[in-house]
């Protein structure tokens, strides 16, 4: 009882009636001076815990309410409570168009890095190549317009990156309802468009294992629906399809 009182910050007189209701419903059982969940109580806890996680997520920040979640498949929306420990990082208005040094520094020592981007971020290219040289596993997914811009401005670097043994490069159609996603062994960050399709350079970040695993699953979802660029020939084919506007129809049109 002392542990329960301390954890919930309530008096015994406030908690005893609630415990009686739980024991009468066979959710909790009393053993000597201790209270434990019954087998049925364990099942109820699993269901309630996911609800508590979602409520915690919504209580901490309005980001998830104010932004478009349609780029997240339903099975991950069902587990969005895994992101309950994410913190909002807001962009400094005076530095919106400067490199995100805090992200570059955070991910610079990663053993693996997964990146999905709907935005052209040339400031991140040195990070990708650096990790590639350090033999970290690097997997990149760009929308077609982003990859086109990279090839136009940094063709040699992209061609070299695509042939590294520990790097993978993928491309998908434009119009994906996900702004940015970065996942590594150090943590994750995700940026979403707002409900009107605008992007404000803010992102949610977390280093907790639950959030990292959730983000990895989201990345794998998009990876499984993207076209791999794995050779010089693949890049040449991509350039040809872009020029002829015959890029294959993507399966990403309906993530649900």
Secondary structure, DSSP 8 states (H G I E B T S, - for coil): -HHHHHHHT--HHHHHHHHHHHHHTTSEEEETTEEEE-HHHHHHHHHHHHHHHHHHHHHH-SHHHHB--TTS-HHHHTTGGGGTT-EEE---GGGTTS--HHHHHHHTT-SEEEEEESS--GGGHHHHHHHHHTT-EEEEEEEHHHHHHHHHHHHHHHHHHHT-TTEEEEEE-TT-S--EEEEESS-EEEE--BTTS---S-EEEE-SHHHHHHHHHHHHHHHTTSEEE-SHHHHHHHHHHHHHT-----GGG---
